[in-house]
Amino acid sequence: RRTVALFAPGIEASPGGHSSLLAAAGLLESPPAQVLLQGDPALCATWQRALEARYRPGVQVLNLGNDGDLPAGLAKGPPVASGAVAWVCRRMTCLPPLRALDAIESALASTP
């Protein structure tokens, strides 16, 4: 909030010109939950479509597929041998790996 306060005079003079700044400040204040999908590309794509079919503005779905060459910050373990796995994360905390779409839906429903 302090950062936005520094820009208050400019925002007041031209609010439309600062929409990106305000959107970024909102994401910093309340970041979206992230669902990381990894494993079989077809199953990950099916899960991604199912998760994105419902309006969830506070959720970001990242389909990593079976990419074994992930950045260290995204890699949650070794590549999945079969099927798919998902991690539901809020800020810097992730739930244990989930292996079923209904478990992912449940985790999203129970997180604020």
N, C-alpha and C positions, 0 to 999 in steps of 0.2 A: 504494500500500500504506500510505503514511503516513496518508492520509485515513481509511482504514478503521480504522487503529490508534487514531485519535482517538475512534472510536465503540465500541471494543472492550468497555468495561464495559457499555454498554447492549445490545450484541449478545449478550454472554455471559448477561446477565440475561433477555433476551427475544429469542432468535434469530428466531422466527417473525415478530416485529414489524418486522424489518429486512430482510426478503427483497428488497424493491425496491431498497434501498440496496446490498445485496450484488450484485444483478443488474446495477445501473448501474456499480458498481465493476469488475465483471468485463468489461463492455463497454468501459470506459475502458482497462483493462489490455490487452485483446485484442479490438479492434474487428472487426466482421465485414467481409468483403470486400463490395463493392457492385458490382452490375452495373446500369449505367444504360442503358436501352433508349430509343431515339428514332427516330421515322420513322413509316411506315405503321402506323396503329393496329391493324389486323387482324394484320399480321405481328408487331408487338411483343407483342400478346396471345398469339399462338401461341408465340413464344419464351419469354415469361414462364411460360406453363403448362408448357412442356417443362422449363425450368430449375427450376421449383418442384415438379415431379413427383418429383424425387429429393431425399431427405433431406439437406439441407446446412445444419446449424445455424449455420455460420460464414459464410453468404452471404445477403445482402439484395438482392432484385431490385426495382428501381424503374422502373416503366414510365412514361416521360414522354410517350409517344405522339408526336404531331406538334405539341405545344404550343410555339409560338414565343415565348411570354411566360414564360420560365423565370427564376427567380432567378439572378443572376450566378454564384453558386457551383455551380449545376447545369448551366448552359449550357456545352457543350463545343465549340461551333462553331455555324455557321448551321444553320437547320432543314434536314433531309435532304430532297432533292428527290424521290427515289424509293427504294423499299425501306426498309430499316431499318439502324441501326448500333448497336453496343453498346460501352461502355467498361467494362472490368473494373478496379476501383480497390481499392487496399489503402492504408489510412490516407490520405495526401495524394498518392499516386502512382497515376496511371492508365496502363494500357497503351494503345498506339495503337488507334484505332477498329477494330472487328471487324465484318464484314459477313455472317457466316455462323454459324449455330447451332453447328456442329461446332467452329468456331474458338473460340467462347465456352466451350464445354464443355472444350476443350483447355486454354485459359487458366486455367479454374478448377481443373482437375486438376493443373496445374503450379505453382500458387501455394500456399504453405503455409497 
